Amino acid sequence: MKPNLFVYKSQILTQGATEILQRILSSITEIFIIENKRLSITVSIGVTFFPQDNSYPDILIRHADQAMYRAKEQGKNCIHEFDFENDVAIKLQYRELEYISNGFNNNEFLLFYQPKINMETNDIIGLEALIRWQHPTEGLLSPFRFLPYIEEEPLAIELGKWVIDQAIKQHNEWRRLGIVIPISVNVSPLQLQHEDFIKQLNEILFLNTSFQAGQLEFEILESSIIKDTQHIAEVISQCKQLGIRFSLDDFGTGYSSLSYLRKLKTDIIKIDQSFVIDMLDDMDDQAIVKSVIELSKTFGRSVIAEGVETQEHGRQLLKMGCQLAQGFGIARPMPASSIPEWINLWNTSPPWICK
């Protein structure tokens, strides 16, 4: 049987079954009279359809049973169809969450660092900590492979705390080598909104007494939903009292850029790489980059461009008034052990952009 004909027939059978179930529901819920008393019966119907739900018979019955309880939750006297696709997604979520949790407990996560520079002076102005997963079978995994699965989970809070602690410890190690460069760490709105965030931060700083909080910067993803801007604004204020700086990351790609810029007193705006990478060929992207640079000046913020892949990108940004940059054209993210050698090479080489 051809696949499209199979789907068509399945749809007809599903529709027919639904009509039968609706007739059963209607007949059972009819009011009837016994000895001059009006009586009624409520019914909840759960259903799943084979072969769309391609499970074993006992699993099919379990799915129909789950659907029946959902029908009861919806107020009875209704039919609920088991959502097989959603069930598969939930199972995948739980499975991936378990894998990630095991990886975290087995110390399989590590931090890479990507330099930021001032293109005008050629100075290294910062190092961004970027999490990676050294998976035992799949190799080195980028955050896009695992962070989406833990975005709204408690593990995200735990992992975020670990990143801050590890970045600070690494900064202390570099300082003993004579390398003192500010580090930045990505923090999610979920992490910032956690009631114990400030308490946990103070604990980390207390255990790393030689670290100066002024060497730390938190990057807030503007592309993430911030449910309570007032609370985060208060957290930012408390962190700033410790000397910590803030940047608004991925600017221009999120939900309410101007609103966040006005309410969240960050120090820096990071222009999202999606605009910077194509700005040499796309006039719309170039216009957006230029607008963000001007906007940052209006609001009294510093501005840094991500996605700087070539010296031509750098020259164009300098002409627009943006001196700070980060991207593959300058340096790719690298292990902490590679940073001292890269810094030495950078400082002994000619300026990245020759004037």
C-alpha positions as CSV (number, residue, x, y, z in Angstrom):
1,M,0.0,0.0,0.0
2,K,1.3,3.4,-0.9
3,P,2.2,5.6,2.1
4,N,-0.1,8.5,1.2
5,L,-3.0,6.0,0.7
6,F,-2.2,4.4,4.0
7,V,-2.3,7.8,5.8
8,Y,-5.6,8.7,4.0
9,K,-7.3,5.4,5.1
10,S,-5.9,5.9,8.7
11,Q,-7.5,9.3,8.8
12,I,-10.8,7.9,7.6
13,L,-10.7,5.2,10.2
14,T,-9.8,7.7,13.0
15,Q,-12.6,10.0,12.0
16,G,-15.1,7.1,11.9
17,A,-14.0,5.9,15.4
18,T,-14.2,9.4,16.8
19,E,-17.8,9.7,15.5
20,I,-18.7,6.4,17.1
21,L,-17.1,7.5,20.4
22,Q,-19.1,10.8,20.3
23,R,-22.3,8.8,19.8
24,I,-21.5,6.6,22.8
25,L,-20.8,9.7,24.9
26,S,-24.0,11.4,23.8
27,S,-26.1,8.3,24.6
28,I,-24.6,7.7,28.0
29,T,-24.9,11.3,29.1
30,E,-28.6,11.5,28.3
31,I,-30.7,12.3,31.3
32,F,-33.2,9.5,32.2
33,I,-36.0,9.3,34.8
34,I,-36.5,6.5,37.3
35,E,-39.4,6.7,39.8
36,N,-39.8,10.4,38.9
37,K,-36.2,11.1,39.7
38,R,-33.9,12.7,37.0
39,L,-30.6,10.8,36.9
40,S,-27.5,11.4,34.8
41,I,-24.2,9.6,34.3
42,T,-20.9,11.2,33.6
43,V,-18.4,9.4,31.3
44,S,-14.8,10.0,30.5
45,I,-13.4,8.3,27.4
46,G,-9.7,7.9,26.6
47,V,-8.6,6.6,23.2
48,T,-5.5,6.0,21.2
49,F,-5.3,4.9,17.6
50,F,-3.2,2.2,16.0
51,P,-1.1,2.2,13.8
52,Q,-0.5,5.9,14.5
53,D,0.4,4.8,18.0
54,N,2.6,1.9,16.9
55,S,2.9,0.3,20.4
56,Y,2.4,-3.2,21.8
57,P,-1.1,-4.1,22.9
58,D,-0.5,-3.7,26.6
59,I,1.1,-0.3,25.9
60,L,-1.9,0.7,23.8
61,I,-4.2,0.0,26.7
62,R,-2.0,2.0,29.0
63,H,-2.0,4.9,26.6
64,A,-5.8,4.8,26.4
65,D,-6.0,4.7,30.2
66,Q,-3.7,7.8,30.4
67,A,-5.9,9.6,28.0
68,M,-9.0,8.6,30.0
69,Y,-7.5,10.3,33.1
70,R,-6.8,13.4,31.1
71,A,-10.4,13.4,30.1
72,K,-11.4,13.3,33.8
73,E,-9.1,16.2,34.5
74,Q,-10.8,18.2,31.8
75,G,-14.1,17.9,33.6
76,K,-15.6,14.6,32.5
77,N,-18.2,14.0,29.8
78,C,-15.5,14.4,27.2
79,I,-13.2,12.4,25.0
80,H,-9.4,12.7,25.1
81,E,-7.1,11.3,22.5
82,F,-3.7,10.2,23.5
83,D,-1.1,12.6,22.2
84,F,1.5,10.1,20.9
85,E,3.9,12.7,19.4
86,N,3.9,14.7,22.6
87,D,4.5,11.6,24.6
88,V,7.5,10.7,22.5
89,A,8.9,14.3,23.0
90,I,8.4,14.0,26.8
91,K,10.2,10.7,26.9
92,L,13.1,12.1,24.8
93,Q,13.3,15.1,27.2
94,Y,13.5,12.8,30.2
95,R,16.0,10.6,28.6
96,E,18.3,13.4,27.5
97,L,18.0,15.1,30.9
98,E,19.1,11.8,32.5
99,Y,22.1,11.6,30.1
100,I,23.1,15.2,30.8
101,S,22.7,14.7,34.6
102,N,24.9,11.7,34.5
103,G,27.5,13.5,32.4
104,F,27.6,16.4,35.0
105,N,28.0,13.9,37.9
106,N,30.8,12.2,36.0
107,N,32.7,15.5,35.5
108,E,32.4,15.4,31.8
109,F,31.8,19.1,31.4
110,L,34.5,21.7,30.8
111,L,35.0,25.3,29.9
112,F,36.4,26.7,26.7
113,Y,37.4,30.4,26.5
114,Q,37.1,32.9,23.6
115,P,39.0,36.2,23.7
116,K,37.5,39.6,23.2
117,I,39.7,42.5,21.9
118,N,39.8,46.2,21.4
119,M,40.5,46.5,17.6
120,E,41.7,50.1,18.0
121,T,44.4,49.3,20.6
122,N,44.8,45.6,19.9
123,D,44.4,45.0,23.7
124,I,42.8,41.8,25.0
125,I,39.8,43.0,27.0
126,G,38.2,39.8,28.2
127,L,37.7,36.1,27.9
128,E,34.2,34.5,27.6
129,A,33.7,31.2,29.3
130,L,31.8,28.7,27.1
131,I,30.6,25.4,28.3
132,R,31.3,22.1,26.4
133,W,30.5,18.5,27.1
134,Q,33.3,16.0,26.6
135,H,30.9,13.1,25.8
136,P,32.5,9.6,26.3
137,T,31.2,8.3,22.9
138,E,30.1,11.4,20.9
139,G,33.2,13.5,21.5
140,L,33.2,17.2,22.3
141,L,29.6,18.6,22.2
142,S,28.6,22.3,21.8
143,P,26.0,23.8,24.2
144,F,23.4,23.7,21.5
145,R,23.5,19.9,21.8
146,F,22.5,19.8,25.5
147,L,21.4,23.2,27.0
148,P,18.0,23.3,25.4
149,Y,17.0,20.1,27.3
150,I,17.8,21.7,30.7
151,E,16.6,25.2,30.0
152,E,13.7,25.1,32.5
153,E,15.1,22.4,34.7
154,P,16.7,22.6,38.2
155,L,19.9,21.1,36.6
156,A,20.3,24.4,34.7
157,I,20.7,26.3,38.0
158,E,23.2,23.7,39.3
159,L,25.2,23.8,36.0
160,G,25.2,27.6,36.0
161,K,26.6,27.7,39.5
162,W,29.3,25.3,38.5
163,V,30.3,27.4,35.5
164,I,30.7,30.5,37.6
165,D,32.8,28.6,40.2
166,Q,35.0,27.0,37.5
167,A,35.6,30.2,35.7
168,I,36.6,32.0,38.9
169,K,39.0,29.1,39.8
170,Q,40.5,29.3,36.3
171,H,41.0,33.0,36.6
172,N,42.9,32.5,39.9
173,E,45.1,30.0,38.1
174,W,45.9,32.4,35.3
175,R,46.6,35.2,37.8
176,R,49.3,33.1,39.4
177,L,50.9,33.0,35.9
178,G,50.7,36.7,35.7
179,I,47.6,36.7,33.4
180,V,44.9,39.1,34.7
181,I,42.1,39.4,32.1
182,P,38.4,39.8,33.0
183,I,36.2,36.8,32.4
184,S,32.6,36.7,31.4
185,V,30.0,34.0,32.1
186,N,26.6,33.4,30.5
187,V,23.8,33.4,33.0
188,S,20.2,32.5,32.1
189,P,17.1,34.4,33.3
190,L,16.1,31.3,35.1
191,Q,19.4,31.3,37.0
192,L,19.1,35.0,37.8
193,Q,15.5,34.7,38.9
194,H,16.3,31.9,41.4
195,E,15.7,33.0,44.9
196,D,19.2,31.8,46.1
197,F,21.2,33.3,43.3
198,I,22.9,36.1,45.3
199,K,23.4,33.7,48.3
200,Q,25.1,31.1,46.0
201,L,27.2,33.8,44.3
202,N,28.4,35.1,47.7
203,E,29.3,31.6,48.7
204,I,31.4,31.1,45.6
205,L,33.2,34.5,46.1
206,F,33.8,33.6,49.8
207,L,35.4,30.3,48.9
208,N,37.6,32.1,46.3
209,T,38.8,35.0,48.5
210,S,41.7,35.9,46.2
211,F,39.3,36.7,43.3
212,Q,38.2,40.3,42.7
213,A,34.6,40.5,41.7
214,G,35.4,43.4,39.4
215,Q,37.1,40.8,37.1
216,L,33.8,39.1,36.5
217,E,31.1,39.9,34.0
218,F,27.7,38.2,33.6
219,E,26.2,37.9,30.1
220,I,22.4,37.8,30.0
221,L,20.9,36.1,26.9
222,E,18.5,38.7,25.4
223,S,17.0,35.9,23.3
224,S,15.6,34.2,26.4
225,I,12.3,35.1,28.0
226,I,12.6,37.2,31.1
227,K,9.5,36.7,33.2
228,D,10.3,39.2,36.0
229,T,12.4,42.1,34.8
230,Q,11.9,43.9,38.1
231,H,13.5,41.1,40.1
232,I,16.4,40.7,37.7
233,A,17.0,44.4,37.8
234,E,17.3,44.2,41.6
235,V,19.7,41.2,41.2
236,I,21.8,43.2,38.8
237,S,21.9,46.1,41.2
238,Q,23.1,43.8,44.0
239,C,25.8,42.2,41.8
240,K,27.0,45.7,40.7
241,Q,27.5,46.6,44.3
242,L,30.1,43.7,44.4
243,G,31.8,45.2,41.3
244,I,30.4,42.7,38.8
245,R,29.6,44.0,35.3
246,F,26.7,42.9,33.0
247,S,26.2,42.7,29.3
248,L,23.1,42.1,27.3
249,D,24.0,39.2,24.9
250,D,22.5,38.4,21.4
251,F,21.0,41.9,21.3
252,G,18.4,42.3,18.6
253,T,17.2,38.7,18.4
254,G,15.0,38.5,21.5
255,Y,11.6,39.3,22.7
256,S,11.7,42.9,23.9
257,S,15.1,44.5,23.1
258,L,14.3,48.1,23.9
259,S,12.3,47.2,27.0
260,Y,15.2,45.1,28.4
261,L,17.7,47.8,27.5
262,R,15.6,50.4,29.5
263,K,14.8,48.2,32.5
264,L,18.0,46.2,32.9
265,K,21.0,48.5,33.7
266,T,23.6,46.5,31.9
267,D,27.0,47.9,31.1
268,I,27.5,46.4,27.6
269,I,25.5,45.5,24.6
270,K,26.6,42.6,22.5
271,I,25.5,42.7,18.8
272,D,24.4,39.3,17.8
273,Q,26.6,37.5,15.4
274,S,23.8,36.8,12.9
275,F,23.8,40.5,12.0
276,V,27.6,41.0,12.0
277,I,28.5,37.9,9.9
278,D,26.5,39.0,6.9
279,M,26.8,42.8,7.2
280,L,29.4,43.1,4.5
281,D,26.9,41.8,1.9
282,D,23.5,42.5,3.4
283,M,22.7,46.2,3.7
284,D,19.8,45.4,6.1
285,D,22.1,43.7,8.5
286,Q,24.6,46.5,8.2
287,A,21.9,49.0,9.0
288,I,20.9,47.0,12.1
289,V,24.5,46.8,13.3
290,K,24.9,50.6,12.8
291,S,21.6,51.3,14.6
292,V,22.6,49.1,17.6
293,I,26.0,51.0,17.8
294,E,24.2,54.3,17.8
295,L,21.6,53.0,20.3
296,S,24.3,51.9,22.7
297,K,25.8,55.4,22.7
298,T,22.4,57.0,23.3
299,F,21.9,54.7,26.4
300,G,25.4,55.2,27.6
301,R,26.4,51.6,27.1
302,S,29.6,50.1,25.6
303,V,29.1,47.9,22.6
304,I,30.9,44.7,21.4
305,A,30.3,42.9,18.1
306,E,30.1,39.1,18.0
307,G,30.7,37.1,14.8
308,V,33.7,39.1,13.6
309,E,35.2,36.6,11.1
310,T,37.5,38.7,9.0
311,Q,39.6,41.9,9.2
312,E,37.2,43.5,6.8
313,H,34.4,43.0,9.4
314,G,36.7,44.7,11.9
315,R,37.5,47.7,9.6
316,Q,33.8,48.2,8.9
317,L,32.9,48.1,12.5
318,L,35.6,50.6,13.4
319,K,34.2,53.0,10.8
320,M,30.8,52.6,12.4
321,G,32.3,53.4,15.8
322,C,32.5,49.9,17.4
323,Q,36.0,49.2,18.8
324,L,35.3,46.0,20.7
325,A,35.0,42.6,19.0
326,Q,34.8,38.9,19.4
327,G,34.7,36.1,16.7
328,F,36.4,33.3,14.8
329,G,38.5,35.9,12.9
330,I,40.2,36.8,16.1
331,A,40.2,33.5,17.9
332,R,38.0,30.4,18.2
333,P,37.0,29.2,21.7
334,M,39.9,27.1,23.1
335,P,40.7,25.1,26.2
336,A,42.0,27.0,29.2
337,S,45.4,25.4,28.8
338,S,45.8,27.0,25.4
339,I,45.1,30.6,26.6
340,P,48.6,31.5,27.8
341,E,50.2,30.5,24.6
342,W,47.6,32.3,22.5
343,I,48.0,35.5,24.6
344,N,51.7,35.4,24.1
345,L,51.3,34.9,20.4
346,W,48.8,37.7,20.2
347,N,50.9,40.2,22.1
348,T,54.0,39.5,20.0
349,S,52.3,39.6,16.6
350,P,51.5,42.7,14.5
351,P,48.2,44.4,15.3
352,W,45.2,42.4,14.0
353,I,44.1,45.4,11.9
354,C,47.0,47.4,10.5
355,K,46.4,51.1,10.2
